[in-house]
C-alpha cells in the first residue's frame, strides 16, 4: 500500500474510520472466498484497524486533516472565511467545534498570504 493511501486513511475521522471498516466487513461477507479482490479488501481492513489501534494506543481521538483551499478563488476564500468567522462567533467558548473552524480559518489565511507573496 502506498504511503499516500496510508495518509488518506490517517485523515479520516474516528467515525469515518468506523464506517469504512463496517463497509469493508460487509464487502468481505458478500464476496466469494475465491474472489480475487478479497485479499485487497482484507488488507484494506487491516490498515483501517491498524489506524484505529494506533489512535486508541496513543489517545489520539481524531485525525488531523489538512484543509486544501488552493482551488478556491480569492472571492470564495474570503466568503468562506467570513462564514467560518460567523460560525466561530456563535460557538460557545468550550465547544469542540471551535478547533476545526480555527484550523480551516488558518488554512485560508495561509493561502491568502501565499497568494499575496506570489508574483503576478
Secondary structure as UniProt FT lines:
FT   HELIX           3..10
FT   HELIX           14..30
FT   TURN            33..34
FT   TURN            36..37
FT   HELIX           38..58
FT   TURN            70..71
FT   HELIX           74..90
FT   TURN            93..94
FT   HELIX           97..117
//
